[in-house]
């Protein structure tokens, strides 16, 4: 068995400008933020990002790293619209493909199963076809003759996800209420990198249904305590709402200078210092 552990910097060294990058999690929940911050410390740009968007999208958009975004939304959950995404979109900083949440899910399923597309009812009767003129419909070859949206596969060069626990082989476990499709992101990508709150030696006592990600779809594993901050990683911790509000209301250059100028350890220390100042 292969030990797949690496650092966040080693993960980023395997990525490159112009690639299609999937980012797991959902909104402001269990996002691989330590890996996103490591990506921001590189000179990688011109990315096509596929995400149920949250601050991962906001950070990369504010830093000018996105060429195209494929998303169902970009939200901070308790703050409905991701403000840095909105600002970048309003100034036309990147191309956007916006689809229904279910269409997005079936795009992941298609890619995971190496299919060019999957038929889906979601999107019919809405403006999704108007705002995405490249989408096509297909007709059932059976007696029903029903028309469906042909949702194209969301194939990725690489995917980044964050889970509660992982072993050195690449198996990943979630302990919270929702898998957020992270398994599909890993299976839909040519390479997948899994960060986790804590590395464990194995999962002998684990409930099988919590073992979300299988080692066969994982290229590298990074131990990153608090690595989803400021998003939630239940039950290890909830969303850091005060810091998220700071992120959402602070001009990007000021936020980046204070919190993103150094490495991950520097970031975590700066966050702790900020919280102490609020007491």
Secondary structure as UniProt FT lines:
FT   HELIX           8..13
FT   TURN            17..18
FT   STRAND          20..23
FT   TURN            27..28
FT   HELIX           33..40
FT   STRAND          47..53
FT   HELIX           55..62
FT   TURN            63..64
FT   STRAND          66..74
FT   HELIX           83..90
FT   TURN            91..92
FT   STRAND          95..98
FT   HELIX           101..112
FT   TURN            113..114
FT   STRAND          117..120
FT   TURN            122..125
FT   HELIX           128..131
FT   TURN            133..134
FT   STRAND          136..139
FT   TURN            143..144
FT   STRAND          147..152
FT   STRAND          156..166
FT   TURN            168..169
FT   STRAND          172..173
FT   TURN            180..181
FT   HELIX           182..188
FT   STRAND          189..199
FT   TURN            204..205
FT   HELIX           208..210
FT   HELIX           215..217
FT   STRAND          220..223
FT   TURN            225..230
FT   STRAND          232..233
FT   TURN            234..236
FT   HELIX           241..249
FT   HELIX           252..259
FT   HELIX           264..278
//
